Every structure is written in C-alpha cells, then in structure tokens.
C-alpha cells in the first residue's frame, strides 16, 4: 500500500503516529499497576470527551462513569439494552423497547432489542427523518428503553436526539444513544438531551485502532442495570465494579487500550470546542464541494434532522450507477478510500468521512480525487468548482 494512502471511509479512520507507537510498546500484564494506569488515562480523557462535547466548553454531565470494552460498539450497544431491560422491567418478557430506525445502525439496535425484549419500533425510509409525532405516540409509560442513533452513518443524517430525549424522559424510559460517529467530533449533551447511556467506538471520531469501545452510563442508568439479565461478558454491574480499580472483568487488549488512551488524550489537548468546529467546517467543505460539482447530497433535512457533521453521503449520478465499481476503483487507484452505500443503498450513493484528525489538505485531496474519478469514468462534473468551494469553506 502506498505510504500516502488516505482513509476517507467511515471507519476505521487514520491514526496518528503516537497512537501507532503506543500500540507497539512492550507487553504488560492486564492485572498490573502499569495497565491500571493505562485504563485510568483512557477513562479520564474519555470522561472529558463524553461530558464536554460542546461549543461553549461547559460540562453536560457530572454523575456518570465511563466504561471501556474489549469489543467494538456493537458490544456496547448490546450491553446497554440487555442490562437495562432486565433491570427496568422485572418481567419475564424482558420489558418493552422502542427502537428508532431510519438507517442501518438504527436497525442494528432493533435487532439487538429483539433478542431481549418486546419491540415496538418507529421506522422511516433510510435517508428520511423520523416522525416525531409517531415517536410520541409510541413511547408510553410502559416503555422501558428507547434506542436511537445520533449520527446515522449509513445515510449521513444527524437525528434529533434532544427532542426524542424529552419524549423518553416524560415517560421515565431509559434513553440509549449510539453516538458512535458523533462523540469526539460533534456536539453531544448528555444531561440536556436526557441521555442515560451513550456509546461510542474507538475507530471513529476518537481516531484510535478498531477493537475497543466506550460507554458513558449516568448514575440513573447504573441504578437500573441488571447484570444477571445480560450476557456473561457484558454484565455491566461487573464492569462497573472492576472499573473502580481501573480494570475490566476479563483479559484486556493491552495494546488497544494504550492506543485509545493516547488518542483520547490528543482530543483533550486539541480541545472539544475546537475539534467540533473543525469537524463542522470540514463537513461543510465536503457538502459545498460536491454540490458545486453538480452532485446531489443524499438524505432529506427538516427542522429536526440535519446533515451529519462527520460524514457526507452523496447520490451517485445515473451514469455512474450503471457501473459504480468503475468509479470506486478509480478513487482507490488514486490512493484514497471512500465507501459506497450499505444494504439496499449499495450502488446508489457514496460516503466520505471527515472523522478524526484530518487536515484541510486531506479534505481537498478527497474532493479532487472524487472529481478526477468521475471524470475518468465519463461523468460530467465540475471538479475545479468543487475544489474551489472546499477551499472557501475551509478558509
């Protein structure tokens, strides 16, 4: 692979040299004081990432705990649901979950909940906003858990967590939010949005190697956890007890925890407000660039739902949809990786990420590469207008 190969796919994202170096340090025991120091560093930095993800630098939560898992965010999503439905309902049927679905990862939450509870989903076509009136009609006093994806990576839309959080709070339902591709790159207000459990992943905005994930659990959520109702490996009561001594219940992936600690500390050093502003500026550059080229963004905005600030989804033009592989091959031949659509959106859209620590020049390179790939495959786009629009947005 060429040295300047650029990952613009929505994870894994590029990792910095100091993160890579941290993962290659000599091995230590996962039950040693050395590892406990690593866990504590990662946990302390992630506390800041979770609770100070605002443009004003104010803390949005102060009574919760960050947990780190030996597994990607799907594990953390399952752990949240499994531990809450048992603890909240006390019923043999596992309680009632209302999953909100308007993309692949909302659907994943629904599939997880199906294994543990009675499920009453609110669904919308992928790329469209959720009907908040329908959400309000579906969530009631018998609802134990509401699940939602903040930043739906499959469609490039940012969902209205704040408004759904109000609905969940009105009915005392636990609110579990997938912030996998927003936390560490966009604003996230735990208390203001009535979030009980927030989940994120190492390989996205945190810019760490894949393999670990993290959860922020408020005190209210912790009081409702029932570890005995969850899979053995995902007993959150156990994880909370071990976290008090900066440990995990089982063997920890020491190199990955080291990389995560450095990556999270790098975010703190940059400053959450500056990092959020940079991600928003870069996502605007992608949107302005691709529309200036003559392309159409995917997904529909309204007063509740907006475009993502960490990922941009773009509809493939009709000519390119006839042979989308030619376009994606042309991008990769230029040393850049982007992603196509998932599931039924395969061959209809492409997606580019600005998650992590990308520079302005890397954003512009991505725009130029997409324009060149379209030109090579016979699509009529205005590459120069796209590059100029990106530069203007990044200025």
C-alpha positions as CSV (number, residue, x, y, z in Angstrom):
1,X,0.0,0.0,0.0
2,X,1.3,3.5,-0.9
3,X,2.5,5.5,2.1
4,X,0.1,8.4,1.5
5,X,-3.0,6.1,1.2
6,X,-5.8,8.2,2.6
7,X,-8.8,6.6,4.5
8,X,-11.9,8.7,4.0
9,X,-14.2,5.8,4.6
10,X,-16.4,6.0,7.8
11,X,-14.0,3.9,9.9
12,X,-11.5,2.8,10.6
13,X,-10.1,6.3,10.3
14,X,-6.4,7.2,10.1
15,X,-4.5,7.0,13.4
16,X,-1.6,9.3,14.4
17,X,2.0,8.2,14.7
18,X,2.0,8.5,18.5
19,X,-1.1,6.3,18.7
20,X,0.6,3.7,16.5
21,X,3.7,3.8,18.6
22,X,1.7,3.3,21.8
23,X,0.2,0.1,20.5
24,X,3.7,-1.4,19.8
25,X,5.1,-0.8,23.3
26,X,6.3,-3.9,25.3
27,X,3.5,-6.1,26.7
28,X,2.5,-5.8,30.3
29,X,0.0,-7.9,32.4
30,X,-3.6,-6.8,32.2
31,X,-3.7,-7.1,36.0
32,X,-0.6,-5.0,36.6
33,X,-0.3,-1.5,38.0
34,X,1.0,-0.4,34.6
35,X,-2.2,-1.5,32.9
36,X,-4.3,0.2,35.6
37,X,-2.6,3.5,34.8
38,X,-3.4,3.0,31.1
39,X,-7.1,2.4,31.8
40,X,-7.2,5.4,34.1
41,X,-5.6,7.7,31.5
42,X,-8.1,6.5,28.9
43,X,-11.1,6.7,31.2
44,X,-10.1,10.2,32.4
45,X,-9.7,11.6,28.9
46,X,-12.9,9.9,27.7
47,X,-14.8,11.4,30.6
48,X,-13.9,14.8,29.0
49,X,-14.9,13.7,25.5
50,X,-18.3,12.4,26.7
51,X,-19.2,15.3,29.0
52,X,-17.6,18.4,27.5
53,X,-18.7,17.9,23.8
54,X,-20.0,21.4,23.5
55,X,-19.0,24.6,21.7
56,X,-19.0,26.6,24.9
57,X,-16.8,24.2,26.9
58,X,-19.4,23.6,29.6
59,X,-19.8,20.2,31.2
60,X,-23.1,18.4,30.2
61,X,-22.9,15.6,32.8
62,X,-21.2,15.0,36.1
63,X,-22.6,11.9,37.8
64,X,-21.7,9.2,35.3
65,X,-19.0,6.7,34.7
66,X,-17.0,5.9,31.5
67,X,-16.6,2.2,30.8
68,X,-14.2,0.7,28.2
69,X,-14.9,-2.6,26.5
70,X,-12.9,-5.2,24.7
71,X,-15.1,-5.1,21.7
72,X,-16.5,-2.7,19.1
73,X,-19.5,-0.5,19.7
74,X,-22.0,-3.3,18.8
75,X,-21.0,-5.0,22.0
76,X,-21.6,-1.7,24.0
77,X,-25.0,-1.3,22.3
78,X,-26.0,-4.8,23.2
79,X,-24.7,-4.4,26.8
80,X,-26.8,-1.3,27.3
81,X,-30.0,-2.9,26.1
82,X,-29.5,-6.2,27.8
83,X,-28.6,-4.7,31.2
84,X,-31.5,-2.2,31.1
85,X,-34.4,-4.2,30.0
86,X,-33.9,-6.7,32.8
87,X,-33.3,-4.1,35.4
88,X,-36.2,-1.9,34.4
89,X,-39.0,-4.3,33.8
90,X,-38.6,-7.1,36.3
91,X,-40.8,-9.0,33.9
92,X,-40.2,-12.4,32.3
93,X,-40.8,-11.0,28.9
94,X,-37.7,-8.6,29.2
95,X,-39.7,-5.4,29.0
96,X,-40.5,-3.1,26.1
97,X,-38.1,-1.3,23.8
98,X,-38.9,1.4,21.3
99,X,-36.0,1.4,18.7
100,X,-36.0,4.3,16.2
101,X,-34.9,3.2,12.8
102,X,-34.0,5.3,9.7
103,X,-30.8,3.6,8.7
104,X,-28.6,0.5,9.1
105,X,-27.4,1.2,12.7
106,X,-30.9,2.1,14.0
107,X,-31.9,-1.3,12.5
108,X,-29.0,-2.9,14.4
109,X,-30.3,-1.5,17.7
110,X,-33.7,-3.0,16.8
111,X,-32.2,-6.4,16.0
112,X,-30.4,-6.4,19.3
113,X,-33.5,-5.4,21.3
114,X,-35.4,-8.2,19.5
115,X,-33.3,-10.7,21.4
116,X,-34.1,-9.3,24.9
117,X,-37.5,-7.6,24.9
118,X,-40.8,-6.9,23.2
119,X,-40.0,-4.4,20.4
120,X,-42.3,-1.7,19.1
121,X,-40.2,0.2,16.5
122,X,-40.7,3.6,14.9
123,X,-39.3,3.3,11.4
124,X,-38.7,5.7,8.5
125,X,-37.3,5.2,5.0
126,X,-33.5,5.3,5.1
127,X,-32.4,8.9,4.4
128,X,-35.6,10.4,5.7
129,X,-36.4,12.0,9.1
130,X,-38.2,10.1,11.8
131,X,-41.7,11.2,12.5
132,X,-41.5,12.7,16.0
133,X,-45.3,12.6,16.3
134,X,-45.2,8.9,15.8
135,X,-42.4,8.6,18.4
136,X,-44.5,10.5,20.9
137,X,-47.5,8.2,20.2
138,X,-45.4,5.0,20.5
139,X,-43.4,5.8,23.7
140,X,-45.6,5.5,26.8
141,X,-45.4,4.7,30.4
142,X,-44.9,1.0,29.7
143,X,-41.8,1.7,27.6
144,X,-38.6,0.6,29.4
145,X,-36.0,1.7,26.9
146,X,-35.8,4.0,23.8
147,X,-32.8,3.5,21.5
148,X,-31.7,5.9,18.8
149,X,-28.7,6.6,16.6
150,X,-27.5,10.2,16.8
151,X,-25.4,10.2,13.6
152,X,-26.7,7.6,11.1
153,X,-23.6,6.6,9.3
154,X,-25.4,4.7,6.6
155,X,-27.3,7.8,5.4
156,X,-25.3,10.9,6.5
157,X,-28.1,12.3,8.7
158,X,-28.0,13.7,12.2
159,X,-31.1,12.6,14.1
160,X,-32.9,14.8,16.7
161,X,-31.7,13.2,19.9
162,X,-32.7,16.2,22.0
163,X,-36.4,16.0,21.0
164,X,-36.6,12.3,21.4
165,X,-34.8,12.6,24.8
166,X,-37.6,14.8,26.0
167,X,-40.2,12.2,25.0
168,X,-38.3,9.4,26.7
169,X,-37.9,11.5,29.9
170,X,-41.6,12.3,30.0
171,X,-42.3,8.6,30.4
172,X,-39.3,7.7,32.6
173,X,-37.9,5.4,29.8
174,X,-34.2,4.8,29.7
175,X,-32.7,6.6,26.7
176,X,-29.8,4.8,25.0
177,X,-28.0,6.7,22.2
178,X,-25.5,5.4,19.6
179,X,-23.0,8.3,19.4
180,X,-20.5,6.1,17.5
181,X,-19.8,8.6,14.8
182,X,-20.6,11.8,16.6
183,X,-19.0,11.7,20.0
184,X,-15.5,13.1,19.7
185,X,-16.5,15.0,16.5
186,X,-19.7,16.9,17.2
187,X,-21.8,18.3,20.0
188,X,-23.3,15.8,22.4
189,X,-25.2,17.0,25.5
190,X,-25.9,14.1,27.9
191,X,-28.0,15.8,30.6
192,X,-29.6,18.4,28.3
193,X,-30.8,15.7,26.0
194,X,-31.9,13.3,28.8
195,X,-29.4,10.6,27.6
196,X,-28.9,7.8,30.1
197,X,-26.4,5.7,28.2
198,X,-24.1,7.0,25.4
199,X,-22.0,4.7,23.3
200,X,-19.0,5.4,21.0
201,X,-16.3,3.5,19.2
202,X,-12.5,3.8,19.1
203,X,-12.2,3.6,15.3
204,X,-14.4,6.6,14.5
205,X,-14.1,10.2,15.8
206,X,-11.8,9.1,18.5
207,X,-9.2,8.1,15.9
208,X,-7.9,5.0,17.6
209,X,-7.4,1.5,16.3
210,X,-10.6,-0.7,16.0
211,X,-11.3,-3.2,18.7
212,X,-12.4,-1.2,21.7
213,X,-15.5,0.9,22.5
214,X,-16.7,3.1,25.4
215,X,-19.9,3.9,27.2
216,X,-20.9,6.7,29.4
217,X,-23.5,5.5,31.9
218,X,-25.2,8.0,34.1
219,X,-26.0,7.3,37.8
220,X,-29.6,6.9,36.9
221,X,-28.7,4.2,34.3
222,X,-26.4,2.4,36.7
223,X,-29.1,2.1,39.3
224,X,-31.2,0.3,36.7
225,X,-28.6,-2.1,35.4
226,X,-29.3,-5.8,35.9
227,X,-26.1,-7.6,35.0
228,X,-27.7,-11.0,35.7
229,X,-30.0,-10.4,32.7
230,X,-27.2,-9.7,30.3
231,X,-24.7,-11.9,28.6
232,X,-21.9,-13.0,30.9
233,X,-19.3,-11.0,29.1
234,X,-21.5,-7.8,29.1
235,X,-22.5,-7.8,32.8
236,X,-22.3,-4.0,33.4
237,X,-22.6,-4.3,37.2
238,X,-19.4,-6.4,37.0
239,X,-17.7,-3.9,34.6
240,X,-18.6,-1.0,36.9
241,X,-17.1,-2.8,39.9
242,X,-13.8,-3.5,38.0
243,X,-13.7,0.0,36.6
244,X,-13.3,1.3,40.2
245,X,-9.8,-0.2,40.2
246,X,-9.2,0.7,36.5
247,X,-9.7,-2.9,35.3
248,X,-12.0,-4.9,33.1
249,X,-13.6,-8.2,34.2
250,X,-11.6,-10.2,31.7
251,X,-8.3,-10.0,29.8
252,X,-7.9,-6.6,28.3
253,X,-6.5,-5.9,24.9
254,X,-3.5,-4.0,26.3
255,X,-2.1,-2.5,23.0
256,X,-5.5,-1.3,22.0
257,X,-6.1,0.3,25.4
258,X,-2.8,2.1,25.1
259,X,-3.7,3.4,21.7
260,X,-7.1,4.5,22.9
261,X,-5.6,6.4,25.8
262,X,-3.2,8.4,23.6
263,X,-6.0,9.1,21.1
264,X,-8.4,10.3,23.7
265,X,-5.7,12.5,25.3
266,X,-5.0,14.0,21.9
267,X,-8.6,15.0,21.7
268,X,-8.4,16.7,25.1
269,X,-5.3,18.5,24.0
270,X,-7.0,19.8,20.9
271,X,-10.0,21.0,22.9
272,X,-13.5,19.8,22.4
273,X,-14.9,23.1,21.1
274,X,-12.0,23.5,18.6
275,X,-12.4,19.8,17.5
276,X,-16.2,20.2,17.0
277,X,-15.7,23.4,15.0
278,X,-13.1,21.7,12.8
279,X,-15.3,18.8,12.0
280,X,-18.2,21.1,11.2
281,X,-16.0,23.2,8.9
282,X,-14.7,20.1,7.1
283,X,-18.1,18.5,6.6
284,X,-19.4,21.8,5.2
285,X,-16.4,21.8,2.8
286,X,-17.4,18.3,1.5
287,X,-21.1,19.4,1.1
288,X,-20.2,22.6,-0.6
289,X,-17.7,20.9,-2.9
290,X,-19.9,18.1,-4.1
291,X,-22.9,20.3,-4.7
292,X,-20.6,22.7,-6.6
293,X,-19.5,19.8,-8.8
294,X,-23.1,19.3,-9.7
295,X,-23.8,16.3,-7.4
296,X,-26.8,15.8,-5.1
297,X,-26.5,15.2,-1.4
298,X,-28.3,12.1,-0.1
299,X,-30.9,12.4,2.6
300,X,-33.6,14.8,3.5
301,X,-33.3,17.6,6.1
302,X,-36.1,19.3,8.0
303,X,-36.5,21.3,11.2
304,X,-35.5,18.3,13.3
305,X,-33.0,16.4,11.2
306,X,-29.9,17.8,9.6
307,X,-26.8,16.6,7.7
308,X,-24.1,14.8,9.6
309,X,-21.0,16.8,10.7
310,X,-18.7,13.8,10.4
311,X,-19.8,12.0,7.3
312,X,-21.2,13.1,3.9
313,X,-23.5,10.9,1.8
314,X,-23.9,11.8,-1.9
315,X,-26.2,10.3,-4.5
316,X,-24.3,8.7,-7.4
317,X,-25.3,10.2,-10.8
318,X,-27.3,8.0,-13.2
319,X,-24.4,7.2,-15.5
320,X,-22.2,6.1,-12.6
321,X,-24.9,3.9,-11.2
322,X,-24.7,1.8,-14.3
323,X,-21.1,0.8,-13.3
324,X,-20.4,2.1,-9.8
325,X,-17.4,-0.3,-9.3
326,X,-15.5,1.6,-12.1
327,X,-15.9,4.9,-10.1
328,X,-14.8,3.3,-6.7
329,X,-11.9,1.6,-8.4
330,X,-10.8,5.0,-9.9
331,X,-10.9,6.5,-6.5
332,X,-8.8,3.7,-4.9
333,X,-6.3,3.8,-7.8
334,X,-5.5,7.4,-6.6
335,X,-4.7,6.2,-3.1
336,X,-8.0,7.2,-1.4
337,X,-10.6,5.0,0.2
338,X,-14.2,6.0,0.3
339,X,-17.3,3.9,0.9
340,X,-20.4,3.1,-1.1
341,X,-23.9,2.6,0.2
342,X,-24.9,-0.2,2.6
343,X,-27.6,-2.8,2.1
344,X,-30.1,-1.6,-0.5
345,X,-28.3,1.7,-1.0
346,X,-25.3,-0.2,-2.5
347,X,-24.6,1.3,-5.9
348,X,-26.8,4.4,-5.2
349,X,-24.6,6.6,-3.0
350,X,-21.0,7.1,-1.9
351,X,-19.9,8.3,1.5
352,X,-16.9,10.2,2.7
353,X,-15.8,10.7,6.3
354,X,-14.1,13.6,8.0
355,X,-13.9,11.9,11.3
356,X,-10.7,12.0,13.4
357,X,-7.7,14.2,12.7
358,X,-7.8,15.1,9.1
359,X,-6.1,18.2,7.7
360,X,-7.7,20.7,5.3
361,X,-5.4,19.5,2.6
362,X,-6.6,15.9,3.1
363,X,-10.2,17.1,2.7
364,X,-9.3,18.9,-0.5
365,X,-7.4,15.9,-1.8
366,X,-10.5,13.8,-1.2
367,X,-12.6,16.3,-3.2
368,X,-10.1,16.4,-6.0
369,X,-9.9,12.6,-6.1
370,X,-13.7,12.1,-6.3
371,X,-13.8,14.7,-9.2
372,X,-11.0,13.0,-11.1
373,X,-12.6,9.6,-10.7
374,X,-15.9,10.9,-12.0
375,X,-14.1,12.5,-15.0
376,X,-12.3,9.2,-15.7
377,X,-15.5,7.2,-15.8
378,X,-17.3,9.7,-18.1
379,X,-19.4,11.7,-15.6
380,X,-19.9,15.3,-16.3
381,X,-18.8,17.1,-13.1
382,X,-17.1,20.4,-12.4
383,X,-14.0,19.3,-10.4
384,X,-12.4,22.7,-10.3
385,X,-15.6,24.3,-8.9
386,X,-15.7,21.6,-6.2
387,X,-12.1,22.2,-5.2
388,X,-12.6,25.9,-5.0
389,X,-15.8,25.5,-2.9
390,X,-13.9,23.3,-0.5
391,X,-11.1,25.7,-0.1
392,X,-13.5,28.6,0.5
393,X,-15.4,26.6,3.2
394,X,-12.1,25.6,4.9
395,X,-10.7,29.1,4.9
